[in-house]
């Protein structure tokens, strides 16, 4: 196996799609399916919203963003992807099979495209590897649906303060302690809440000045739980 091919397989092994697969398993699937590698320059378009979607992509190198444009022309970053992340899985199994949003290369990037539909054809027997791949794909789709449902809770909140309060309370409940390390860094959290990083930092500073919480980097300490809860009341 060539060095480049081995590197690609090691990266694919970090993807949720190939969770539990050996390097030999991944190589067998790549041989069995229609796959191709494509490179993109910085700021180039990988996929356009509403265009036909025929393959899922796995990011091999670089950084990629999922972008949605509103009717007024404003752009929102829905997700930032990193090495090993998969995209296109929602569209490939949808009824219209079209990209729901555009995909843009934030840096020079390399993407492996896999024709997943070809792998699930009834013409091929349901082997153990195919069964594992189907299970992983269902897991990815389920997790994506839960993630989108979680984001909906934030869309109903009107202020940045409310969004931050909800996130911190969820982290508090998940960790069952007032002192915790947030599961998202500032960039990811700002993107998740659909706010700018300066706005996030400014509001966190306000909450700290009011004695509601303290923080350093991604470490948070809720000082006044009642006041934090009252923000959402």
N, C-alpha and C positions, 0 to 999 in steps of 0.2 A: 504494500500500500504506500503510495507516494506521501511525502511530507505534507504537501498542501491538502491532499485529500484527508489525511489523518487529522490535520488541524480542523478542517471543516466538520468532521464527524465528532470530534471532541466538543466543539461548540454546540452542535446539534444535540449532544447528550445533555446539555444544560437546559434545553427547551422542555417545557411542560408536555409538548406533543410526544416526546420520546422518553418520558419518565419511565424508569425501570427497564430500559433497553440497553443491551450491551453494544459495544462498537460494531460487532459483527452483525447484530440485528439491524442496526441503522443502515449499515452498508447494504444489507440484503434488500431493505425497503427502497433505498435510493436506486438500486439496480432495477427493482420490480416496477417502479413508477416513473411517470414522466416528470422529470425535474430539470431545472436549468438555473445556472448562476448568472446574476446580472449585477453590474456595478453602476452606481449613480454618483454624479458630482454634487458638491454642496449646493443646497437650495433647489435642486432639480426635483421634478415631480415624478413620483413612483406610480401613483394611481390617481385618477380623477373621480371625484364624487359623481355617482349616477352612471359611470361607465361600467360595462360588463366585467364581472369578476369571475375568472376561470381557475385561479389557483390561490392557495394561501402562501404567505411569505414568512420566512424566518430570517431575522436579521443576523448576518454573520459578522459584519464589521460596521462600525460607525454608529450614528444616532439618527433616528427617524421620528417624525411627529405625525400624529393623526389630526387633521385640521378640518373644521367645519365652518363654512361661510354662511352667515345669516342673510335674510332677504335684504337687509340694509347694507350689506357688504362688509360687515365686521367679521373678523376672523377669531375663532376660539380654538385653543389647543385642547383637544379632548384627551390625548394620551401622548406620552413620550416613550419611545421604545429604545431598548438597549440590546446588547448582544444576547442572542438566544431567544428574544421575544418573538411571538407569532402575531400576525395580523391577517385580516381577510377571512377569518374563520366564521364570523357572523354572516358575511355576505354569501360565501360559497354554498351554504346550505339553505339560504333564504329562497322564497318563491320567485323573486325577480332576478336574483343573482347579480345584483349591482352593488358597487361600492357605496356605502352609506355616507362616506366622507372621503376627503382627499388625503393622500399620503405623500409627505414631502421629506426629502433627505436633508436633515439639518447639517450634516457633515458629509464628506465623501463616504459612501456606504456600499456594502455588498449584501445582496439579498439572494437567498435560495428560494426559488418558487417551486412548489410541489402541487401537482394535479391530484389533490386528495380524492376527488370524485372518481378518478380512474382506479384508485386503490379500492374503493368501495363498490365497484361494479359487481353485479350478480354473476358475471361470467367466471369470476375467480372463486375458489373455495375459501371458506372462512377458516383461515389458518390461525394458529396461536398468535402470531405477530399482528395479523390484521385485527384480531379480537382485542389485543392490547391497545392498538392504535385507535380503534373505535372508542374504547373506554376512556382513553386519555382525551380524545376530542370532545366527548360528552362532558368530561370533567371541566375542560377549558370553557366550553359554552355555558355550563352551569355557573361557574365562577364569574364569568363575564356578566351574566344576567344579574347575579347578586351584587356585583360591583356597580352596575348601572342603576339598580334599584336603590342602592345606598346613596348614590349621587343625587337621585331624585329628591331625597329628603332635604338636601341642601338647597335645591332650586326653589323650594317654597319659602326659604328664609330671605328676608328683605335686606338685612344689613351684614356687613363683614363681621361685626362683633358677634352676631348670632351664629354665623357659620363657624367661627373659631371656637365659640363656646360649645357648640354641639360636638365638634371634633374632639376637643379636650375631654369632654364628659364621656364620650365613647371610649377614649383611650383610658380614662380613669376606671371605667367599669370593666374594661377588658383586662387591665392589669390588677384591679382590685387594690389599688394603693394610690395615694396622693402624689407619690414620687415615681416618675416613670420616664422612660426614653420613648419618644414619639416614633411611631412606625414609619413616618414619612419625614424626609428632610424638608427644608423651607421651599426649595424649588418645586418639589413634587406636591407638597401641600397646597401651595399657591395655585398650581395647575389644577389640582383636584377640586379646590373650592372655586375655581374660575375667577380668581382675583390676581392682581399684580403682586409681585414679591414685596415691593416697597409698601403697598397698602397692608399686607400681612404683617410686616415688621412693625409698622407704625401702630397698628391696633394691638399687637402683642405688647408693645411698649406702654400703651395706655393702660392695659390690664395689669401690667406689672406696677406701674406708678400708682394705681388705685389699690394696691395691696391684695389683688385677687389671686395672683399667681407670681411665680418666679421661674426663671429659666436661664439656661446656659447652653447654647447650641441646640441640640435635640433633646436635652434633658429638661423636664418640666416638674414643677412642684406646685400643686394647687393649695393655696394658703387659705382661701375663703370659699369653700365649696358652695355654701348657700348663695353667695353673691353670683357665682358663676352659673348656678342653676336658675337664678332669677332673671338672667339675661334672656332666657328662652320662655319665660312665663308671660 
